[in-house]
Amino acid sequence: MEQRPYVSWELIDDFMTSAFEKLGVPRDEAKICSDILMESDKRGIESHGCNRFKPIYVDRIQAGIQYPKTEFEIVKETPTTAVVDGHDGMGMVIGYRSMEMAIQKAKKYGMGMVAVRNSTHYGIAGYYATMATQAGMIGITGTNARPSIAPTFGVENMLGTNPLTIGLPTDEDFPFVLDCATSITQRGKIEYFAREGKDTPAGMVIGRDGSALTDSDQILEDLVSGNAALAPLGGIGEELAGYKGYGYATVVEILSAALQTGNYLKMLTGIGAQGEKVPYHLGHFFIAIDTEAFMGLDAFKKTAGDILRNLRNSQVAPGEERIYTAGEKEYLVWLERKDKGVPVGEAVQEELIHVRDMLDLPHKFSFEK
């Protein structure tokens, strides 16, 4: 049972939008940023929700390594493709406009793809895939990130957590959205463990000596210093097919850099030659595929829905209650939270109050005495 206090969606939206605007983000773009952060919490993906509002976005804007006003430059464009330079603006705005562009191209030509360079953290990848499903399309996106994953048979953090995210429209109340990192866990989850005072489960992170690390606070330091690395999907080595996660992470790294001649691997640390903070210069890609260019949206949605229902109705393992399909648990979380708001723990409460007071905003939260 959820014990943390809730903040209404209306209040957290107005607060984050106002805070972004006070930091120099134009009002319409601040709304986009707030919406994407809230969507993460609506889906129960708390590693990328309002708990990242201050440390990832507010702090980076104030540090001067992310710019509140986004310069969205189209470097090259064809009827079905585009290359965009985000000039280290707000990654969520860059991502929103890029997927919007891919969707528009797909409406006209059946498919659209946009590759981005010099961007910043763009929130949950599933938001952009869902933009496509809401338009009756297949949506695919990925992004590279600061080095965290060790390659198979290695211990050095080289690849980002690099999600390869796919959204598919269905005839159900929610789309199929597979949104997950190509590592066993992601840095944001460890940040969440650290905030809650919890250890990271053994097997998710390895040290330079190959041992499993569990101290969440220490892991976050070691990931930055290079003394720890995340395990790829499947784990370390080949026994449980860790090379598959390593391979998919590499695919995302290449697509996030090679099409747009962007930065990659150790170029994405966010640390300069003198140890100073510098922009991350991340890369993304966005693909939209119009189902009407094939056998039509209704036919696609029915077949997709039939497949998912067959999967959920297949034999359940002993001791388990039921089978889920991707996007279903997130939908159930939304049903639970839609009238309650976002639950916030003590650490996030302190951050919200800090930002509120720092920016001299008038908002009053329900958890305040």
Secondary structure as a PSIPRED ss2 file (coil, helix, strand):
# PSIPRED VFORMAT (PSIPRED V4.0)

   1 M C   1.000  0.000  0.000
   2 E C   1.000  0.000  0.000
   3 Q C   1.000  0.000  0.000
   4 R C   1.000  0.000  0.000
   5 P C   1.000  0.000  0.000
   6 Y E   0.000  0.000  1.000
   7 V E   0.000  0.000  1.000
   8 S C   1.000  0.000  0.000
   9 W H   0.000  1.000  0.000
  10 E H   0.000  1.000  0.000
  11 L H   0.000  1.000  0.000
  12 I H   0.000  1.000  0.000
  13 D H   0.000  1.000  0.000
  14 D H   0.000  1.000  0.000
  15 F H   0.000  1.000  0.000
  16 M H   0.000  1.000  0.000
  17 T H   0.000  1.000  0.000
  18 S H   0.000  1.000  0.000
  19 A H   0.000  1.000  0.000
  20 F H   0.000  1.000  0.000
  21 E H   0.000  1.000  0.000
  22 K H   0.000  1.000  0.000
  23 L C   1.000  0.000  0.000
  24 G C   1.000  0.000  0.000
  25 V C   1.000  0.000  0.000
  26 P C   1.000  0.000  0.000
  27 R H   0.000  1.000  0.000
  28 D H   0.000  1.000  0.000
  29 E H   0.000  1.000  0.000
  30 A H   0.000  1.000  0.000
  31 K H   0.000  1.000  0.000
  32 I H   0.000  1.000  0.000
  33 C H   0.000  1.000  0.000
  34 S H   0.000  1.000  0.000
  35 D H   0.000  1.000  0.000
  36 I H   0.000  1.000  0.000
  37 L H   0.000  1.000  0.000
  38 M H   0.000  1.000  0.000
  39 E H   0.000  1.000  0.000
  40 S H   0.000  1.000  0.000
  41 D H   0.000  1.000  0.000
  42 K H   0.000  1.000  0.000
  43 R C   1.000  0.000  0.000
  44 G C   1.000  0.000  0.000
  45 I C   1.000  0.000  0.000
  46 E H   0.000  1.000  0.000
  47 S H   0.000  1.000  0.000
  48 H H   0.000  1.000  0.000
  49 G C   1.000  0.000  0.000
  50 C H   0.000  1.000  0.000
  51 N H   0.000  1.000  0.000
  52 R H   0.000  1.000  0.000
  53 F H   0.000  1.000  0.000
  54 K H   0.000  1.000  0.000
  55 P H   0.000  1.000  0.000
  56 I H   0.000  1.000  0.000
  57 Y H   0.000  1.000  0.000
  58 V H   0.000  1.000  0.000
  59 D H   0.000  1.000  0.000
  60 R H   0.000  1.000  0.000
  61 I H   0.000  1.000  0.000
  62 Q H   0.000  1.000  0.000
  63 A H   0.000  1.000  0.000
  64 G C   1.000  0.000  0.000
  65 I C   1.000  0.000  0.000
  66 Q C   1.000  0.000  0.000
  67 Y C   1.000  0.000  0.000
  68 P C   1.000  0.000  0.000
  69 K C   1.000  0.000  0.000
  70 T C   1.000  0.000  0.000
  71 E C   1.000  0.000  0.000
  72 F C   1.000  0.000  0.000
  73 E E   0.000  0.000  1.000
  74 I E   0.000  0.000  1.000
  75 V E   0.000  0.000  1.000
  76 K E   0.000  0.000  1.000
  77 E E   0.000  0.000  1.000
  78 T C   1.000  0.000  0.000
  79 P C   1.000  0.000  0.000
  80 T C   1.000  0.000  0.000
  81 T E   0.000  0.000  1.000
  82 A E   0.000  0.000  1.000
  83 V E   0.000  0.000  1.000
  84 V E   0.000  0.000  1.000
  85 D E   0.000  0.000  1.000
  86 G C   1.000  0.000  0.000
  87 H C   1.000  0.000  0.000
  88 D C   1.000  0.000  0.000
  89 G C   1.000  0.000  0.000
  90 M C   1.000  0.000  0.000
  91 G H   0.000  1.000  0.000
  92 M H   0.000  1.000  0.000
  93 V H   0.000  1.000  0.000
  94 I H   0.000  1.000  0.000
  95 G H   0.000  1.000  0.000
  96 Y H   0.000  1.000  0.000
  97 R H   0.000  1.000  0.000
  98 S H   0.000  1.000  0.000
  99 M H   0.000  1.000  0.000
 100 E H   0.000  1.000  0.000
 101 M H   0.000  1.000  0.000
 102 A H   0.000  1.000  0.000
 103 I H   0.000  1.000  0.000
 104 Q H   0.000  1.000  0.000
 105 K H   0.000  1.000  0.000
 106 A H   0.000  1.000  0.000
 107 K H   0.000  1.000  0.000
 108 K H   0.000  1.000  0.000
 109 Y H   0.000  1.000  0.000
 110 G C   1.000  0.000  0.000
 111 M E   0.000  0.000  1.000
 112 G E   0.000  0.000  1.000
 113 M E   0.000  0.000  1.000
 114 V E   0.000  0.000  1.000
 115 A E   0.000  0.000  1.000
 116 V E   0.000  0.000  1.000
 117 R E   0.000  0.000  1.000
 118 N E   0.000  0.000  1.000
 119 S E   0.000  0.000  1.000
 120 T C   1.000  0.000  0.000
 121 H C   1.000  0.000  0.000
 122 Y C   1.000  0.000  0.000
 123 G C   1.000  0.000  0.000
 124 I C   1.000  0.000  0.000
 125 A H   0.000  1.000  0.000
 126 G H   0.000  1.000  0.000
 127 Y H   0.000  1.000  0.000
 128 Y H   0.000  1.000  0.000
 129 A H   0.000  1.000  0.000
 130 T H   0.000  1.000  0.000
 131 M H   0.000  1.000  0.000
 132 A H   0.000  1.000  0.000
 133 T H   0.000  1.000  0.000
 134 Q H   0.000  1.000  0.000
 135 A C   1.000  0.000  0.000
 136 G C   1.000  0.000  0.000
 137 M E   0.000  0.000  1.000
 138 I E   0.000  0.000  1.000
 139 G E   0.000  0.000  1.000
 140 I E   0.000  0.000  1.000
 141 T E   0.000  0.000  1.000
 142 G E   0.000  0.000  1.000
 143 T E   0.000  0.000  1.000
 144 N C   1.000  0.000  0.000
 145 A C   1.000  0.000  0.000
 146 R C   1.000  0.000  0.000
 147 P C   1.000  0.000  0.000
 148 S C   1.000  0.000  0.000
 149 I E   0.000  0.000  1.000
 150 A C   1.000  0.000  0.000
 151 P C   1.000  0.000  0.000
 152 T C   1.000  0.000  0.000
 153 F C   1.000  0.000  0.000
 154 G C   1.000  0.000  0.000
 155 V C   1.000  0.000  0.000
 156 E C   1.000  0.000  0.000
 157 N C   1.000  0.000  0.000
 158 M C   1.000  0.000  0.000
 159 L E   0.000  0.000  1.000
 160 G C   1.000  0.000  0.000
 161 T C   1.000  0.000  0.000
 162 N C   1.000  0.000  0.000
 163 P C   1.000  0.000  0.000
 164 L E   0.000  0.000  1.000
 165 T E   0.000  0.000  1.000
 166 I E   0.000  0.000  1.000
 167 G E   0.000  0.000  1.000
 168 L E   0.000  0.000  1.000
 169 P C   1.000  0.000  0.000
 170 T C   1.000  0.000  0.000
 171 D C   1.000  0.000  0.000
 172 E C   1.000  0.000  0.000
 173 D C   1.000  0.000  0.000
 174 F C   1.000  0.000  0.000
 175 P C   1.000  0.000  0.000
 176 F E   0.000  0.000  1.000
 177 V E   0.000  0.000  1.000
 178 L E   0.000  0.000  1.000
 179 D C   1.000  0.000  0.000
 180 C C   1.000  0.000  0.000
 181 A C   1.000  0.000  0.000
 182 T C   1.000  0.000  0.000
 183 S E   0.000  0.000  1.000
 184 I C   1.000  0.000  0.000
 185 T C   1.000  0.000  0.000
 186 Q C   1.000  0.000  0.000
 187 R H   0.000  1.000  0.000
 188 G H   0.000  1.000  0.000
 189 K H   0.000  1.000  0.000
 190 I H   0.000  1.000  0.000
 191 E H   0.000  1.000  0.000
 192 Y H   0.000  1.000  0.000
 193 F H   0.000  1.000  0.000
 194 A H   0.000  1.000  0.000
 195 R H   0.000  1.000  0.000
 196 E C   1.000  0.000  0.000
 197 G C   1.000  0.000  0.000
 198 K C   1.000  0.000  0.000
 199 D C   1.000  0.000  0.000
 200 T C   1.000  0.000  0.000
 201 P C   1.000  0.000  0.000
 202 A C   1.000  0.000  0.000
 203 G C   1.000  0.000  0.000
 204 M C   1.000  0.000  0.000
 205 V E   0.000  0.000  1.000
 206 I E   0.000  0.000  1.000
 207 G E   0.000  0.000  1.000
 208 R C   1.000  0.000  0.000
 209 D C   1.000  0.000  0.000
 210 G C   1.000  0.000  0.000
 211 S C   1.000  0.000  0.000
 212 A E   0.000  0.000  1.000
 213 L C   1.000  0.000  0.000
 214 T C   1.000  0.000  0.000
 215 D C   1.000  0.000  0.000
 216 S H   0.000  1.000  0.000
 217 D H   0.000  1.000  0.000
 218 Q H   0.000  1.000  0.000
 219 I H   0.000  1.000  0.000
 220 L H   0.000  1.000  0.000
 221 E H   0.000  1.000  0.000
 222 D H   0.000  1.000  0.000
 223 L H   0.000  1.000  0.000
 224 V H   0.000  1.000  0.000
 225 S H   0.000  1.000  0.000
 226 G C   1.000  0.000  0.000
 227 N C   1.000  0.000  0.000
 228 A E   0.000  0.000  1.000
 229 A E   0.000  0.000  1.000
 230 L E   0.000  0.000  1.000
 231 A C   1.000  0.000  0.000
 232 P E   0.000  0.000  1.000
 233 L C   1.000  0.000  0.000
 234 G C   1.000  0.000  0.000
 235 G C   1.000  0.000  0.000
 236 I C   1.000  0.000  0.000
 237 G C   1.000  0.000  0.000
 238 E C   1.000  0.000  0.000
 239 E C   1.000  0.000  0.000
 240 L C   1.000  0.000  0.000
 241 A C   1.000  0.000  0.000
 242 G H   0.000  1.000  0.000
 243 Y H   0.000  1.000  0.000
 244 K H   0.000  1.000  0.000
 245 G H   0.000  1.000  0.000
 246 Y H   0.000  1.000  0.000
 247 G H   0.000  1.000  0.000
 248 Y H   0.000  1.000  0.000
 249 A H   0.000  1.000  0.000
 250 T H   0.000  1.000  0.000
 251 V H   0.000  1.000  0.000
 252 V H   0.000  1.000  0.000
 253 E H   0.000  1.000  0.000
 254 I H   0.000  1.000  0.000
 255 L H   0.000  1.000  0.000
 256 S C   1.000  0.000  0.000
 257 A C   1.000  0.000  0.000
 258 A C   1.000  0.000  0.000
 259 L C   1.000  0.000  0.000
 260 Q C   1.000  0.000  0.000
 261 T C   1.000  0.000  0.000
 262 G C   1.000  0.000  0.000
 263 N C   1.000  0.000  0.000
 264 Y C   1.000  0.000  0.000
 265 L H   0.000  1.000  0.000
 266 K H   0.000  1.000  0.000
 267 M H   0.000  1.000  0.000
 268 L H   0.000  1.000  0.000
 269 T C   1.000  0.000  0.000
 270 G C   1.000  0.000  0.000
 271 I E   0.000  0.000  1.000
 272 G C   1.000  0.000  0.000
 273 A C   1.000  0.000  0.000
 274 Q C   1.000  0.000  0.000
 275 G C   1.000  0.000  0.000
 276 E C   1.000  0.000  0.000
 277 K E   0.000  0.000  1.000
 278 V C   1.000  0.000  0.000
 279 P C   1.000  0.000  0.000
 280 Y C   1.000  0.000  0.000
 281 H C   1.000  0.000  0.000
 282 L E   0.000  0.000  1.000
 283 G E   0.000  0.000  1.000
 284 H E   0.000  0.000  1.000
 285 F E   0.000  0.000  1.000
 286 F E   0.000  0.000  1.000
 287 I E   0.000  0.000  1.000
 288 A E   0.000  0.000  1.000
 289 I E   0.000  0.000  1.000
 290 D E   0.000  0.000  1.000
 291 T H   0.000  1.000  0.000
 292 E H   0.000  1.000  0.000
 293 A H   0.000  1.000  0.000
 294 F C   1.000  0.000  0.000
 295 M C   1.000  0.000  0.000
 296 G C   1.000  0.000  0.000
 297 L H   0.000  1.000  0.000
 298 D H   0.000  1.000  0.000
 299 A H   0.000  1.000  0.000
 300 F H   0.000  1.000  0.000
 301 K H   0.000  1.000  0.000
 302 K H   0.000  1.000  0.000
 303 T H   0.000  1.000  0.000
 304 A H   0.000  1.000  0.000
 305 G H   0.000  1.000  0.000
 306 D H   0.000  1.000  0.000
 307 I H   0.000  1.000  0.000
 308 L H   0.000  1.000  0.000
 309 R H   0.000  1.000  0.000
 310 N H   0.000  1.000  0.000
 311 L H   0.000  1.000  0.000
 312 R H   0.000  1.000  0.000
 313 N C   1.000  0.000  0.000
 314 S C   1.000  0.000  0.000
 315 Q C   1.000  0.000  0.000
 316 V C   1.000  0.000  0.000
 317 A C   1.000  0.000  0.000
 318 P C   1.000  0.000  0.000
 319 G C   1.000  0.000  0.000
 320 E C   1.000  0.000  0.000
 321 E C   1.000  0.000  0.000
 322 R C   1.000  0.000  0.000
 323 I C   1.000  0.000  0.000
 324 Y C   1.000  0.000  0.000
 325 T C   1.000  0.000  0.000
 326 A C   1.000  0.000  0.000
 327 G C   1.000  0.000  0.000
 328 E H   0.000  1.000  0.000
 329 K H   0.000  1.000  0.000
 330 E H   0.000  1.000  0.000
 331 Y H   0.000  1.000  0.000
 332 L H   0.000  1.000  0.000
 333 V H   0.000  1.000  0.000
 334 W H   0.000  1.000  0.000
 335 L H   0.000  1.000  0.000
 336 E H   0.000  1.000  0.000
 337 R H   0.000  1.000  0.000
 338 K C   1.000  0.000  0.000
 339 D C   1.000  0.000  0.000
 340 K C   1.000  0.000  0.000
 341 G C   1.000  0.000  0.000
 342 V E   0.000  0.000  1.000
 343 P E   0.000  0.000  1.000
 344 V C   1.000  0.000  0.000
 345 G C   1.000  0.000  0.000
 346 E H   0.000  1.000  0.000
 347 A H   0.000  1.000  0.000
 348 V H   0.000  1.000  0.000
 349 Q H   0.000  1.000  0.000
 350 E H   0.000  1.000  0.000
 351 E H   0.000  1.000  0.000
 352 L H   0.000  1.000  0.000
 353 I H   0.000  1.000  0.000
 354 H H   0.000  1.000  0.000
 355 V H   0.000  1.000  0.000
 356 R H   0.000  1.000  0.000
 357 D H   0.000  1.000  0.000
 358 M H   0.000  1.000  0.000
 359 L C   1.000  0.000  0.000
 360 D C   1.000  0.000  0.000
 361 L C   1.000  0.000  0.000
 362 P C   1.000  0.000  0.000
 363 H C   1.000  0.000  0.000
 364 K C   1.000  0.000  0.000
 365 F C   1.000  0.000  0.000
 366 S C   1.000  0.000  0.000
 367 F C   1.000  0.000  0.000
 368 E C   1.000  0.000  0.000
 369 K C   1.000  0.000  0.000
